[in-house]
Amino acid sequence: MHSCPHCNAPVRYRSIWASTMRRPYACPSCKGQSWLHQPLGLFTFMVLAGMASIYLASFYLAQPAVTVVVITSLALLMGLQLLVTWRFGQLRPIAGTGSPVRA
C-alpha cells in the first residue's frame, strides 16, 4: 500500500487518512483515485475488543475508573487500527481514473 496503484508514486500517510468511505484517495501526482481497503476482520476485532474492555471495566471497577479505562482503551484500539491499516491495508484503483497505462 505504500505506492499509488496507478503510477507507483509514494503514498503519503496523511493523504490516506483524508480518504473516507465516501471520498477515495486521490494521488497528488497522477490524480488517480483509489479506495482504501482495510484487512479482513479488523473492524470486527476492534468492535469486539472495545465491547470487552467496556464490559470488563464496568464489571470490575468503580465508575470514575471505568471512564478512564474506556477512553484509554478506545484510544489504544484506534491507534492500533491506524497502524494495522497503514501496514496491511491496500489501495485498490478505481477503473477509469488516473494516468493511462503505457506499454
N, C-alpha and C positions, 0 to 999 in steps of 0.2 A: 504494500500500500504506500510505499514511500516514493512513488513516481506516478505521474499522470498516465492513465491508460491510453490517451490519445497521442501524446508527443514525448512521453518519458521524461518530462521535466520534473525536478524535485518538488515534492508537495510540502507546503508549509503547515506546521502544526496548527496555527491559528485559523487558517483557511478551512481546515477540516471541520473544526468545531463551529464555524459560522454556518455550515450547511446543516439543514434540518430535514425532516421527512417531507416537507413541502418545498424546500429550496435546495436544489442539488449543489454539489461542489462545482465551482467554475474555475478552470485552470487560468491563471493570470497570463500565461504565455500564448496558449493557443485558443483560449476561450471555449474549450470543450467542456461539456457538462457530464458529471458522473454522480451516481448515487453511492453513498457510504453504507456498506453492509457490515453489521456487527457479527461477531462469531455466533454460531448457533447455540442457543440456550443461555446466552449471557444475561439477557433480560430476565428470564425465569429464575436463574440463580440469584440475581440481585433482589428480586421481589421476595423470594423465599428467605434469603439471609436477612433482609430488612424486617420481615414479619417475625422471624425467630428472635432477632435482637429485641424488638419491641415486646414480645411476649415474655421472654426471659427477664428483661429488665423490670417489667411491671409486676411480675410474679415474685421476684426475689428482693427488690429494692424499694426504698421509700420514694414518695412522689418527687421531691426535688432532684434526687439522684437519677430517677428514670428519665427526666427531661435531658439531663446532661448526657447520659449514656445513649439515648436515642439520637440526639443531634450529632454526637461524635461518631456513632456507628454509621449513620446515614452519610455523613461527610466522607468517612473512610471508604464506604461502598461506592460512592460516586467517583472518588479518586481512583479506586481500583478499576471501575468500569471505563474511565477515560484511558488509563494505561493499557488495559487489555484490548480495547478497541483500536487504539493507536498502533499497537504492536501486531495484532492479528486480524484487524478489520481489512476490508477490501474496497477499493474503488472500482465500481463496475460502470463502464461507459454507457451513455445514452446514445443510441444509434442516431446518426444524422447530425451530431454536434461535433465540433472540433475540426481540426485540420484533415484534409483528405490524405489517405494513406498513399505514400509514394513507394513505387516498386524498386 
